[in-house]
Amino acid sequence: MVVMQQFMQLTNEVRNVILEDCLNRYEHGKKFDRKNYDDFNQVKAETLPLFEKIEKWEEEAQAIVHKIAIFPNQIQNTKDNLEIMILHSYFHDVRKKRFMELYQSVMYNLDLVINDEK
């Protein structure tokens, strides 16, 4: 039960912090230059803990996949889409329509997990 509570807390954090920060950064943040060494290092430093948290979420989700409302491929796709969104949010190298499709997909899967618990 404690494991499930910790997973749900992590899921809420991924949804309400990481995902929302991505959207906010994409819409209002600075556009970083991939070829600028300083920009690259700043993005790398800022994103490392995010990627680690997403990796942890994916591992925990796969470990309890039989208890949650999504399938293993949805877990993997959510992780992949979140990682892509993080990079797009810094570099602004995708159209808003595509970014929002990724956002909606990740939000949908995270909401499935969150709402299933209630």
TORVEXLO-60918 format. One record per residue (C-alpha): residue in three letters; x, y negated, z negated. Coordinates in steps of 0.02 Angstrom, whole numbers. Layout:
<atoms>
type:X:Y:Z
Ala:X:Y:Z
...
</atoms>
This chain:
<atoms>
type:X:Y:Z
Met:0:0:0
Val:143:-119:-42
Val:222:-80:127
Met:60:-126:214
Gln:46:-289:116
Gln:225:-336:160
Phe:192:-295:343
Met:34:-400:344
Gln:128:-545:264
Leu:264:-529:397
Thr:131:-521:534
Asn:50:-680:468
Glu:220:-765:463
Val:257:-714:642
Arg:87:-778:698
Asn:75:-938:596
Val:256:-993:596
Ile:357:-919:739
Leu:218:-917:869
Glu:151:-1089:825
Asp:328:-1162:819
Cys:357:-1095:995
Leu:201:-1181:1059
Asn:244:-1344:972
Arg:425:-1339:1033
Tyr:368:-1303:1211
Glu:241:-1445:1212
His:336:-1577:1112
Gly:515:-1522:1090
Lys:676:-1568:1175
Lys:715:-1478:1337
Phe:882:-1392:1313
Asp:1006:-1368:1456
Arg:1061:-1188:1483
Lys:1227:-1244:1555
Asn:1269:-1360:1410
Tyr:1382:-1267:1288
Asp:1324:-1367:1136
Asp:1140:-1340:1180
Phe:1172:-1154:1204
Asn:1257:-1138:1035
Gln:1118:-1236:948
Val:984:-1126:1026
Lys:1082:-970:982
Ala:1100:-1023:800
Glu:917:-1073:783
Thr:847:-918:867
Leu:951:-783:784
Pro:844:-774:625
Leu:686:-778:733
Phe:744:-631:838
Glu:792:-536:680
Lys:620:-566:604
Ile:533:-510:764
Glu:643:-354:769
Lys:596:-316:589
Trp:411:-340:629
Glu:424:-221:777
Glu:514:-87:674
Glu:387:-98:534
Ala:240:-97:655
Gln:307:59:744
Ala:331:144:576
Ile:148:119:528
Val:71:119:702
His:-54:253:650
Lys:-125:132:519
Ile:-145:-23:627
Ala:-261:-69:769
Ile:-134:-77:911
Phe:-38:50:1014
Pro:152:70:1022
Asn:162:-10:1194
Gln:66:-162:1129
Ile:190:-179:987
Gln:336:-173:1109
Asn:252:-296:1228
Thr:215:-416:1084
Lys:397:-412:1030
Asp:459:-437:1208
Asn:336:-578:1243
Leu:381:-667:1081
Glu:566:-660:1124
Ile:531:-728:1298
Met:422:-866:1224
Ile:559:-920:1105
Leu:680:-944:1248
His:552:-1031:1358
Ser:508:-1147:1215
Tyr:687:-1211:1211
Phe:725:-1216:1396
His:552:-1260:1466
Asp:591:-1152:1618
Val:417:-1084:1649
Arg:253:-1165:1697
Lys:132:-1205:1557
Lys:3:-1083:1626
Arg:126:-937:1611
Phe:182:-994:1438
Met:1:-1001:1380
Glu:-32:-826:1450
Leu:112:-760:1344
Tyr:48:-858:1194
Gln:-129:-788:1213
Ser:-65:-610:1233
Val:42:-618:1077
Met:-95:-706:978
Tyr:-222:-574:1030
Asn:-113:-428:973
Leu:-63:-510:809
Asp:-246:-553:775
Leu:-295:-371:808
Val:-176:-318:670
Ile:-227:-457:550
Asn:-414:-438:576
Asp:-408:-249:563
Glu:-339:-264:386
Lys:-485:-370:323
</atoms>
